[in-house]
Amino acid sequence: MSITTAAASDGDLEFVVAGPGVELAAHRSGAGPAVLLTPGLGMPSSTWDLCGLPQSLVEAGFQVVRYSARGMAPSSAPPAPYTVADLAGDAAAVLGHYQIDHATIVGYSMGCYTAQMLLRSRPALVGALVLFAGLQPSPVGAMVGEMELGLIERYGEVPREVLVFEQLLTTLHSSMLQDPSTVRAWQQVLSAGYEVGWSGPEGFRGQLTASQEWISAGEPTPESLAAIDVPTLVLAFEHDLFFPPALCAAAARQIPSALFAQIEDAGHGGIFTGPGGSVEMIVEFCRRNIRK
């Protein structure tokens, strides 16, 4: 595994070669028991800062590792398609680079798929799971994925206007969508993110195919949920169209000894529009489940 390092504003940004044509931008902060943050589809690693989770974990005595998944800048975008197993292998490579052999894995949205697959493929690496706004996908998520892949197949891309509109409807909850100034502000933010987030079109198509493959396979299955044998915290946002709290709560009940909590007054983008008490709950969960 070859490594190069570049300066970043919050420390050293390290580029980990996880496989042929796969170079991942990763960063570690703090010291202590390890927490790995696995990102959602199209999620820059800097998004975690918007809810304050990395800093809160560092202040609580943890070392926090985060990275941009394959396809997201500044990581590389190898040719599509990708699989969730590919993404889990990348997460394992990042842990291996930092010589971490045991960590709490915090997944957000599609990062929950990565976290579950990492537990299946490399169970010794996973001490506990936080499945944040991403345990049980809804039919809405499946329909959106099918639409996006269909547009790519027909036209070679998903038009920016389509993506921004879709993200507005799912990121914000209903009362935010009824406020014109809020909608205009988030339209600008999401439009800007469209320009700088992806390493290239292969990245978007690759992550999207990984997500759709997971959903099409009926994941997570009841058998896979029952097999989760590490402490697990499941969090869901009240107005999440992609991962509704009722579906996530039902799936959580199939995980032995899982804890479930609903975060009020937020849609799928609640990690930055209204994280509520989620950061405090994650930090406390990590504290309670430090390996002795």
Disulfide bonds with the S-S distance in Angstrom:
none
